[in-house]
Amino acid sequence: MGSLLGLPIRRTRDTSLAKLTNAIETNYFLLPTAKSKPLLSPELSRSLEVEIPKTITLQSWTINCFFI
């Protein structure tokens, strides 16, 4: 992430931060969107009793992902 922002990566004995930074990748997903915000999953919406908007569109979102 730091390299994407143009920040130098500090080289130390512990390179776990550098490994973590290299393990994060940017992916793009089409997510249901309303009012320029991604919507919660239907399961979470039911649990939190959030009303699902009438007008929903699919919009591309940039997500930083880390493989577990």
ChimeraX attribute file (.defattr): number of C-alpha atoms within 10 A of each C-alpha:
attribute: neighborCount
match mode: 1-to-1
recipient: residues
	/A:1	16
	/A:2	11
	/A:3	11
	/A:4	8
	/A:5	7
	/A:6	8
	/A:7	9
	/A:8	9
	/A:9	13
	/A:10	10
	/A:11	9
	/A:12	9
	/A:13	6
	/A:14	9
	/A:15	12
	/A:16	10
	/A:17	13
	/A:18	16
	/A:19	10
	/A:20	11
	/A:21	16
	/A:22	13
	/A:23	13
	/A:24	14
	/A:25	12
	/A:26	10
	/A:27	10
	/A:28	12
	/A:29	11
	/A:30	12
	/A:31	17
	/A:32	18
	/A:33	18
	/A:34	16
	/A:35	10
	/A:36	10
	/A:37	11
	/A:38	17
	/A:39	16
	/A:40	15
	/A:41	12
	/A:42	12
	/A:43	9
	/A:44	11
	/A:45	13
	/A:46	12
	/A:47	9
	/A:48	10
	/A:49	9
	/A:50	11
	/A:51	9
	/A:52	14
	/A:53	10
	/A:54	6
	/A:55	9
	/A:56	15
	/A:57	13
	/A:58	12
	/A:59	15
	/A:60	13
	/A:61	15
	/A:62	10
	/A:63	12
	/A:64	11
	/A:65	12
	/A:66	12
	/A:67	6
	/A:68	4
